[in-house]
Amino acid sequence: MTYLATTRLDVRRFAADDVAAFTAYRADPDVARYQSWDTFTHAHGTALVEAMQERELGAPGEWFQLALEDRDRRVLVGDVACKVNADETREMEIGFTLARAEQGRGYATEALNALLDHGFGPMHLHRFTAITDARNTAAAALLNRVGMRQEAHFVDNVFFKGEWGSELLFAKLAREHRPAPRLPTTTDPASYPYPSHPPGGIR
Ligand SMILES: CC(C)(COP(=O)(O)OP(=O)(O)OC[C@H]1O[C@@H](n2cnc3c(N)ncnc32)[C@H](O)[C@@H]1OP(=O)(O)O)[C@@H](O)C(=O)NCCC(=O)NCCS
């Protein structure tokens, strides 16, 4: 199922056919450096893709991984991850990964802009957040490019891969977002049963 279509990408649900390419780029040490995993095997890839068959974009408290496919080349270029905050369902955290060979072409910018449009549009979100390792300059540059503000620099706040690490928190509010002129299209808008939050919220 395609959730969003951008100029070059189909942002879609992962499928069993993706496991080989997905595992290959996640196992790349350059790609894994600032991520939660050290090794990523075919079994990890299979388990994650299988788990995603049961999940939906927007389900509170669960990470949902979306595949990024170059529509013309029919190549899996990377993925984006989203998790709606279970305690504040108008807030969503995002993560992102591109295969090394697909970096430097603007795919992540394109995917995140579409996700922000969708989140602040039909999903009625109030705030997006992202957390990166403070050394991950490519991730920070990407988040700046899509208009996310750095809100915090936590110092030695996580024990990560054998040492204390520092993290940056980025965020963007609905009122700060201007949808791109080329709005992403959903294949089936009726399939997005997101709650329409009234002013003041529904909590
Ligand atoms: C973080 C990550 C996704 C950023 O990828 P990226 O390729 O730098 O970002 P984009 O896809 O938006 O591409 C932007 C680059 O492509 C260039 N570019 C080329 N064509 C472009 C286009 N049509 N539109 C926009 N940018 C374009 C930009 O100039 C920019 O290059 P620069 O970095 O030299 O300035 C990538 O480094 C990655 O996957 N890292 C490993 C995983 C990871 O650490 N994830 C973050 C966890 S928090």
The ligand as a Tripos MOL2 file, in Angstrom:
@<TRIPOS>MOLECULE
LIG
   48    50     1     0     0
SMALL
NO_CHARGES

@<TRIPOS>ATOM
      1 C1         20.5830   11.1260    7.6140 C.3       1 LIG1
      2 C2         20.5170   10.7870    6.1400 C.3       1 LIG1
      3 C3         19.1690   10.1500    5.7980 C.3       1 LIG1
      4 C4         20.6780   12.0820    5.3330 C.3       1 LIG1
      5 O1         20.7770   11.7500    3.9680 O.3       1 LIG1
      6 P1         21.1490   12.8320    2.8570 P.3       1 LIG1
      7 O2         21.3500   12.1140    1.5940 O.co2     1 LIG1
      8 O3         22.2290   13.7230    3.3580 O.co2     1 LIG1
      9 O4         19.8290   13.7330    2.7610 O.3       1 LIG1
     10 P2         18.9480   13.9880    1.4730 P.3       1 LIG1
     11 O5         18.4970   12.7020    0.9010 O.co2     1 LIG1
     12 O6         17.9150   14.9750    1.8500 O.co2     1 LIG1
     13 O7         19.9700   14.6180    0.4350 O.3       1 LIG1
     14 C5         20.5000   15.9060    0.6330 C.3       1 LIG1
     15 C6         21.7770   16.0630   -0.1330 C.3       1 LIG1
     16 O8         21.5350   15.7640   -1.5070 O.3       1 LIG1
     17 C7         21.7570   16.9270   -2.2980 C.3       1 LIG1
     18 N1         20.7220   16.8980   -3.3480 N.ar      1 LIG1
     19 C8         20.9240   16.4210   -4.6000 C.ar      1 LIG1
     20 N2         19.7820   16.4650   -5.2920 N.ar      1 LIG1
     21 C9         18.8420   16.9890   -4.4650 C.ar      1 LIG1
     22 C10        17.4640   17.2940   -4.6340 C.ar      1 LIG1
     23 N3         16.8210   17.0250   -5.7680 N.pl3     1 LIG1
     24 N4         16.7890   17.8140   -3.5760 N.ar      1 LIG1
     25 C11        17.4300   18.0730   -2.4060 C.ar      1 LIG1
     26 N5         18.7460   17.7990   -2.2060 N.ar      1 LIG1
     27 C12        19.4470   17.2700   -3.2350 C.ar      1 LIG1
     28 C13        21.7090   18.0870   -1.3450 C.3       1 LIG1
     29 O9         22.4660   19.1750   -1.8120 O.3       1 LIG1
     30 C14        22.3440   17.4680   -0.1050 C.3       1 LIG1
     31 O10        23.7210   17.3430   -0.2990 O.3       1 LIG1
     32 P3         24.7780   17.8730    0.8080 P.3       1 LIG1
     33 O11        24.6120   16.9980    2.0070 O.co2     1 LIG1
     34 O12        26.0820   17.7000    0.1140 O.co2     1 LIG1
     35 O13        24.4070   19.2810    1.0790 O.co2     1 LIG1
     36 C15        21.6710    9.8270    5.7440 C.3       1 LIG1
     37 O14        22.9020   10.4300    6.0740 O.3       1 LIG1
     38 C16        21.5940    8.4590    6.4050 C.2       1 LIG1
     39 O15        20.7920    7.6140    6.0220 O.2       1 LIG1
     40 N6         22.4620    8.2180    7.4120 N.am      1 LIG1
     41 C17        22.5260    6.9050    8.0550 C.3       1 LIG1
     42 C18        21.3230    6.6440    8.9160 C.3       1 LIG1
     43 C19        21.1600    7.6700   10.0160 C.2       1 LIG1
     44 O16        22.1250    8.0250   10.6930 O.2       1 LIG1
     45 N7         19.9180    8.1330   10.1980 N.am      1 LIG1
     46 C20        19.5980    9.1310   11.1850 C.3       1 LIG1
     47 C21        19.2100    8.5320   12.4660 C.3       1 LIG1
     48 S1         18.6150    9.8130   13.5590 S.3       1 LIG1
@<TRIPOS>BOND
     1     1     2 1
     2     2     3 1
     3     2     4 1
     4     2    36 1
     5     4     5 1
     6     5     6 1
     7     6     7 2
     8     6     8 1
     9     6     9 1
    10     9    10 1
    11    10    11 2
    12    10    12 1
    13    10    13 1
    14    13    14 1
    15    14    15 1
    16    15    16 1
    17    15    30 1
    18    16    17 1
    19    17    18 1
    20    17    28 1
    21    18    19 ar
    22    18    27 ar
    23    19    20 ar
    24    20    21 ar
    25    21    22 ar
    26    21    27 ar
    27    22    23 1
    28    22    24 ar
    29    24    25 ar
    30    25    26 ar
    31    26    27 ar
    32    28    29 1
    33    28    30 1
    34    30    31 1
    35    31    32 1
    36    32    33 2
    37    32    34 1
    38    32    35 1
    39    36    37 1
    40    36    38 1
    41    38    39 2
    42    38    40 1
    43    40    41 1
    44    41    42 1
    45    42    43 1
    46    43    44 2
    47    43    45 1
    48    45    46 1
    49    46    47 1
    50    47    48 1
@<TRIPOS>SUBSTRUCTURE
     1 LIG1         1 GROUP 0 **** ****
